[in-house]
Amino acid sequence: MERTTRIKLMTRYMETRCHEKYKEYKEYKRLRNKAKHQTKKAIRNYEQKIALTAKEDPKTFWSVFTKEPKDAPIPDAREQEFREKLTTVVFTEAKVEKKLKKLKSGKSPGPDYMHTRILKETASQISKPLCMLFDSSLSIGVLPLAWKSAHVTALFKGWKNWLKMDFESLFDAPKSSYIAPSEM
């Protein structure tokens, strides 16, 4: 079907999002998938055609590739601009306390064995030391070693692809290290 038909069906469903329009949404999905399939097939056929006619028509074959300039200038790093932006980062006790109180208390502790519930409940007491730690680590340019350690666990994603042994990694860092990057 045409692209406009697909768009009309999708907008009709998105306007109401009701179950009565679910048939139209399913029809939209079917048409979308069909269009994607046809596009991929057309691209594949075009590339095969170019590859097969490469000897007879090398100009068409080489027109697919772009020529990279050899003497392209290296862009300026604008170091001063970034340095100015980094020096304007200010950690305040109120901001740190707010971030600590937003931590999810149901999460597991990181490698520092500090539970998020403790961080959340003691936010008003530990916000000042954490603020000082963040400021000093930013001014020195060195992170505490505890923030560099993390638990990385491989989780089996499911039996659907068990032959591929499909794993997803779970990264768990110290919870106090999550606060500083969110302020930058």
C-alpha positions in Angstrom: 0.0 0.0 0.0 1.0 3.6 -0.2 2.9 5.5 2.4 0.0 7.9 3.0 -2.3 5.0 3.8 0.1 3.7 6.4 0.4 7.2 7.9 -3.3 7.7 8.0 -3.9 4.4 9.8 -1.1 5.1 12.3 -2.4 8.6 13.1 -5.9 7.4 13.5 -4.8 4.8 16.1 -2.4 7.3 17.9 -5.2 9.9 18.3 -7.5 7.6 20.2 -5.3 4.6 21.3 -8.5 2.7 22.0 -9.0 -0.9 21.4 -11.6 -0.2 18.7 -8.8 1.1 16.5 -6.5 -1.8 17.3 -7.4 -3.4 14.0 -6.2 -0.3 12.2 -3.0 -0.4 14.2 -2.4 -4.1 13.3 -3.1 -3.2 9.7 -0.5 -0.3 10.0 2.1 -2.7 11.5 1.5 -5.2 8.7 1.9 -2.5 6.0 5.0 -1.1 7.8 6.7 -4.4 7.9 5.8 -5.1 4.3 7.3 -1.7 3.3 10.4 -2.4 5.2 10.8 -5.8 3.6 10.3 -4.4 0.1 12.8 -1.6 0.8 15.4 -4.1 2.0 14.8 -6.3 -1.0 15.1 -3.4 -3.4 18.4 -2.3 -1.9 19.7 -5.9 -2.0 18.7 -6.3 -5.6 20.3 -3.0 -6.5 23.6 -3.9 -4.9 23.6 -7.3 -6.6 22.9 -5.7 -9.9 25.8 -3.3 -9.5 28.1 -6.2 -8.4 27.2 -8.3 -11.4 27.7 -5.5 -13.9 31.0 -4.3 -12.3 33.2 -5.6 -15.1 31.0 -4.1 -17.9 30.2 -0.9 -16.1 33.0 -0.1 -13.6 32.0 3.6 -13.3 28.6 2.7 -11.8 30.4 0.3 -9.4 32.9 2.9 -8.2 30.3 5.6 -7.9 28.9 3.8 -4.8 32.1 4.5 -2.9 33.1 7.9 -1.7 36.6 9.3 -1.8 38.0 10.4 1.5 40.2 13.5 1.3 43.8 12.7 2.3 44.7 16.2 3.4 41.7 16.9 5.6 42.5 19.3 8.4 42.2 18.2 12.0 39.5 20.1 13.7 40.3 22.3 16.7 39.6 20.7 20.0 38.4 24.0 21.5 40.0 22.9 24.7 39.5 26.3 26.4 35.7 26.2 25.7 35.4 22.8 27.3 37.6 23.7 30.2 35.4 26.8 31.0 32.3 24.6 30.9 33.8 22.1 33.3 34.9 24.8 35.8 31.4 26.1 36.0 30.1 22.8 37.5 29.2 23.5 41.1 28.0 20.9 43.5 25.7 22.2 46.2 24.5 20.4 49.3 20.9 20.9 48.3 21.5 19.4 44.8 23.4 16.4 46.2 20.7 15.8 48.9 18.0 16.0 46.3 19.8 13.4 44.1 20.3 11.1 47.1 16.7 11.3 48.1 15.7 10.3 44.5 17.7 7.1 44.6 15.5 4.0 44.4 15.6 2.2 47.8 14.8 -1.2 46.3 18.1 -1.5 44.4 20.9 -3.8 45.5 24.1 -2.4 47.1 27.2 -1.9 44.9 30.7 -3.1 45.5 31.0 -0.6 48.4 28.2 -2.6 50.1 26.4 0.7 50.9 22.6 0.1 50.4 20.7 2.8 48.6 18.2 2.9 51.5 20.9 4.1 53.9 22.1 6.7 51.4 18.5 7.9 51.0 17.7 8.1 54.7 21.0 9.8 55.7 20.9 12.2 52.7 20.8 15.3 54.9 23.8 14.2 57.0 26.1 12.9 54.1 25.3 15.5 51.5 28.0 17.9 52.7 30.9 15.3 52.8 29.8 14.0 49.4 29.6 17.5 48.0 33.2 18.2 49.2 34.3 14.8 47.7 32.7 15.6 44.3 34.3 19.1 44.3 37.8 17.9 45.2 37.7 15.0 42.7 36.6 17.4 40.0 39.3 20.0 40.8 42.0 17.4 41.1 40.8 15.4 38.1 41.0 12.0 39.9 38.1 9.8 40.8 38.1 7.7 44.1 39.2 4.1 43.5 35.9 2.8 44.9 34.0 4.4 42.1 36.1 2.6 39.5 35.2 -0.8 40.8 32.0 -2.5 39.9 30.2 -5.8 39.8 29.6 -7.1 36.3 27.4 -10.1 36.1 26.4 -12.1 33.0 22.7 -12.8 32.9 21.3 -15.5 30.7 18.7 -13.8 28.5 16.4 -16.8 28.0 15.9 -20.2 26.4 14.8 -18.8 23.1 18.3 -18.4 21.8 20.0 -21.0 24.0 22.3 -22.3 21.2 23.8 -18.9 20.8 24.3 -18.6 24.6 23.0 -15.1 24.5 24.0 -13.2 27.7 23.3 -9.7 28.9 25.7 -8.0 31.3 24.5 -6.4 34.5 26.8 -3.5 35.6 26.5 -2.5 39.2 28.7 0.4 40.5 28.7 2.2 43.8 25.5 4.2 44.2 27.2 7.3 45.4 29.1 7.5 42.1 25.8 8.0 40.2 25.2 11.4 41.7 28.2 13.3 40.4 27.8 12.7 36.7 24.1 13.7 36.8 25.1 17.1 38.1 27.5 17.8 35.2 
